[in-house]
């Protein structure tokens, strides 16, 4: 199975938090911390790749690729 890459992602979807949570940062900035979010994933019919993108107030962007499997 191929990995997700910079050109292999599906149409944008709205990321929705689930379980009464929200996007949060665990750690101190610059010290290897991580963002955490409980994400309600879309239903998939097969392997699909998504680019998850976070835009900050200063307009900088952080993104990662996520592969969902059926």
C-alpha positions as CSV (number, residue, x, y, z in Angstrom):
1,X,0.0,0.0,0.0
2,X,1.4,3.4,-1.0
3,X,2.0,6.1,1.6
4,X,0.4,9.5,1.5
5,X,2.5,12.2,-0.1
6,X,2.4,15.8,-1.2
7,X,0.3,15.1,-4.3
8,X,-1.9,12.2,-3.1
9,X,-4.7,13.6,-1.0
10,X,-8.5,13.7,-1.5
11,X,-10.8,16.7,-1.6
12,X,-10.8,19.0,1.5
13,X,-13.1,18.1,4.4
14,X,-14.0,20.1,7.5
15,X,-12.1,18.6,10.5
16,X,-14.6,18.2,13.4
17,X,-13.6,17.5,16.9
18,X,-15.4,14.8,18.8
19,X,-15.9,13.7,22.4
20,X,-16.3,17.3,23.7
21,X,-12.7,18.1,23.0
22,X,-10.9,20.7,20.9
23,X,-7.5,21.1,19.3
24,X,-4.8,21.5,21.9
25,X,-1.1,21.7,22.3
26,X,0.7,19.4,24.7
27,X,4.2,20.7,25.6
28,X,6.2,23.8,25.5
29,X,6.6,25.6,22.2
30,X,10.0,24.7,20.6
31,X,10.6,21.7,22.8
32,X,9.1,18.9,20.7
33,X,5.5,19.1,21.9
34,X,2.6,18.0,19.8
35,X,-0.9,19.1,18.8
36,X,-3.7,16.7,19.8
37,X,-7.2,16.5,18.4
38,X,-9.9,13.9,18.6
39,X,-11.1,13.9,15.0
40,X,-14.3,12.5,13.7
41,X,-13.0,10.9,10.6
42,X,-15.0,10.7,7.4
43,X,-16.4,7.3,6.2
44,X,-14.2,5.8,3.6
45,X,-14.8,3.1,1.0
46,X,-11.1,2.2,0.7
47,X,-7.7,3.6,1.6
48,X,-7.8,7.4,1.4
49,X,-5.2,10.1,2.2
50,X,-6.1,13.5,3.7
51,X,-3.9,16.6,4.2
52,X,-4.8,18.0,7.6
53,X,-3.9,21.7,7.7
54,X,-3.8,24.1,10.6
55,X,-3.7,27.9,9.9
56,X,-2.5,30.1,12.8
57,X,-3.5,33.6,13.6
58,X,-0.3,34.9,12.0
59,X,-1.3,33.1,8.7
60,X,1.5,30.5,9.1
61,X,0.4,27.0,8.2
62,X,1.3,23.6,9.6
63,X,0.1,20.4,7.9
64,X,0.4,16.6,7.9
65,X,-0.9,13.8,5.8
66,X,-3.2,11.1,7.3
67,X,-4.1,7.8,5.6
68,X,-7.5,6.3,6.5
69,X,-8.1,2.6,5.9
70,X,-11.4,0.8,5.4
